[in-house]
């Protein structure tokens, strides 16, 4: 995604990450619900156009989503869908990609909770390479391109018991999404998304002066609140840092002023 869509996706994923900070046992079912919502919207060109139309008020699009899905998905999945449809997207397809990546992010959040995010990421890359190298498997998936259910059965028969269950769920989603992109590439794209998530769990912190342990703990708490998960910090002293503090988390860059504003805003929300 580029431009407006890239910004909107980043906001949606931050919302998903923050929501996952609240303990729940239903992450995997929530992901499947988001995939189902994406597929349902994808099945209607009219619905895709309506929900991705930047000229339509967000309230109208959210009302449509509520009418269609409120009795079919959890409140959490419905809230994420509201987040997606109320934002602006450069292309119609981007709204479907955003819903799917929100579901993928939920599954990766579960992998992170279980301490297997790196394993899942590696297995997805391995599965992608396996499909590329196995002509028979590649052909079978290509022949079943009009039948998502058959593609799912093929991958389960090949991978069940050989990879982590979360890897299997992600691979199955990758090959069952209606797309012109080849299955191996779709899987590698989701694997790269997982790699980026893992990268976004680390913060590079440059400070004009050495931070005390309480200061580091408070900074860690602010970043955890922003991203909805624990952020591991690498803190270095750099006297030339403008503003006294510079923090990089993945592609996100903050200075001390921005962090102070975010902390104040969060405190006001909590106390209001």
Secondary structure, DSSP 8 states (H G I E B T S, - for coil): --HHHHHHHHHHHHHHHHHTTS--S-HHHHHHHHHHHHHHHHT-HHHHHHHH-TTS-HHHHHHHHHHHHTTTS-HHHHHHHHHHHTS--SSHHHHHHHHHHHHHHHHHHHHHHHT-HHHHHHHHHHHHHHHHH-HHHHHHHHHTTT-HHHHHHHHHHHHTTTS-HHHHHHHHHHHHS--SS-HHHHHHHHHHHHHHHHHTTEEEEEESS---HHHHHHHHHHHHHHHSS--EEEEEE-TT-GGGEEEEETTEEEEHHHHHHHHHHHHHHHH-
